[in-house]
């Protein structure tokens, strides 16, 4: 189904987020899309969460490294929201105002899943804090969908030192996948893309989905 988008106006900034479970390949696909759009002559920036601004990058190490029980879900929520606010204020909003395409590796949907699924009533807190402090959603969210077992094996094999959430195990990854797919069914801004096959195969699916939206 083709969904109209403000992205169809090349003079407008466009906000695209990539989501998915750990090891889904979303970061790779975000980089590939950035390169493809730049090759097409689009003014594009690639950023990430947590991170994307100096203050947010400092918070990144706090939440992605260390023992699984380092923070409670509630504390994580506050840290991620602080990082996102700084990122939005210093990086995303200025780029959109300048008419650029912003490609973000994770955004608020990750907080809705990674923190919102891990405690009773936390999801409501996630949404309330988002409305209060962030108040912005991507124009399009590309969800790279992959089998949780395959994704976890890939993520743990990277050895990147940012494996705190992967250490929660397969059960969390299965719940995350189900949660992301539920979000996608509820919000038309989502494009669910099959993450199996080669990087080029997945990139072609991503590009096709976005072209259907005029991006």
Secondary structure as UniProt FT lines:
FT   HELIX           6..8
FT   TURN            10..11
FT   STRAND          14..19
FT   TURN            22..23
FT   HELIX           26..39
FT   TURN            40..41
FT   STRAND          44..48
FT   HELIX           54..64
FT   TURN            68..69
FT   HELIX           73..87
FT   HELIX           88..92
FT   HELIX           93..97
FT   TURN            98..99
FT   STRAND          101..105
FT   HELIX           108..114
FT   TURN            115..117
FT   TURN            120..121
FT   HELIX           122..133
FT   STRAND          140..145
FT   HELIX           148..156
FT   TURN            157..158
FT   TURN            164..165
FT   HELIX           166..168
FT   HELIX           170..186
FT   TURN            188..189
FT   STRAND          190..194
FT   HELIX           199..211
FT   TURN            212..214
//
